[in-house]
Amino acid sequence: MLNVAAAVRAGTLFGISANTVRVALARLTACGRIESVERGSYRLGHAARAMSSDVATWRETERHLRRWEGAWVAAATSGLPKTDRGAVRIRLRACALLGMRELAPGLFVRPDNFTGGVDQVRTRLRSLGLETSAPVFLASALDEETDRRAQGLWDVGDLEQRYREGRRLLETSLAGLAELSPDDAARETYLIGDHALHMLVFDPWLPESLLATHERHAFVDAMRRYDAAGQAIWRRFLFACA
């Protein structure tokens, strides 16, 4: 739950005026992203809860991966309407959040390496807004050329480099937080934590046979430590606004 005073003070950390914060709260309420629980206090609205729940899975995702046997989870969107730009944007975002890439026009795939298999991916895609009319299924025994193209959909070298750079950024910031003022620490943990969180939320969670997973594990471990420190800093920051 967030009260207006805390939102306004948080806004000042980033040069956002109190009036702009209040206008944003009103707009978020109007579109259902947040809802008022009592005068001056808000919580996530129904429209934002599915996304929030999915974002929070980054802490546990590594524990729910399994050995990849070579099959692919596929989602077919070619038969869906393309005139509604909002719907198109939502379905593309849903596929991106599951680490899926477009193998052919309207055919998105990812390795079948989640412990819940295709059922888990299908459920998550639906909760994130993919239309129920879009088939989500298991694809196996692809021909050699198609399978090679599927495996090449992710820039593995870039991913591994981003893991290394992200881990160094988190560890460097964490080591210096004690030297910062409360406001500066809150600002820095938000900005750096948000960057790392965005990486994890859209991470494809590829299997070891496609990617050096130890680099990802080191990055996730650094993010867990940073997240704990950042939450403690922001709890103190928000408590001061109560």
Secondary structure, 3 states (H helix, E strand, C coil): CEEHHHHHHHHHHCCCCHHHHHHHHHHHHHCCCEEEEECCEEEECHHHHHHHHHHHHHHCHHHHECCCCCCEEEEECCCCCCCCHHHHHHHHHHHHHCCCEEEECCEEEEECCECCHHHHHHHHHHHCCCCCCCCEEEECCCCHHHHHHHHCCCCHHHHHHHHHHHHHHHHHHHHHHHHCCHHHHHHHHHHHHHHHHHHHHCCCCCCCCCCCHHHHHHHHHHHHHHHHHHHHHHHHHHHCCC
